[in-house]
Amino acid sequence: MDHALGYTHNDMGPLRLHRPLIRATRVQTLAIGSTVMIGLSLLMGTLVMAGAIGIMGMDAAHPPQLWLYSVCAIAVCGIGALALLAVFGTPGLLVVTLVFIGMAVPTAGATTPIEALPGF
């Protein structure tokens, strides 16, 4: 996205491409990125479902609902990351990493062993 808007260059082997700068606010960049993320979430959700159900033979009682859930989960994570990047700029990469890892550990059912907890 940043390459398409002219903010960064694109290295392709020995070639370095740089497009002219298109002036866009962070809100406009977020809107464009969110639109692209929704489109990619539709594609990726479909590919994951096709691979899991079609190729690997996963038993799914309600495939359309599972597809919708996976598409929404991909879109929400992607748009959430893009929003944090829009708010914090370049340091937003670290914020995104900390937030999503911080949310992933407890929601994945991971627990902290008693030995790893701080003493009282």
Buried (B, 14 or more C-beta within 10 A) or exposed (E): BEEEBBBEEEEEEEEEEEEEEEEBEEEEBBBBBBEBBBEBBBEBBEEBBEEBBEEEEEEEEEEEEBBEEBBEEBBEBBBBBBBBBBEEEEEBEEBBEEBBEEEEEEEEEEEEEEEEEEEE
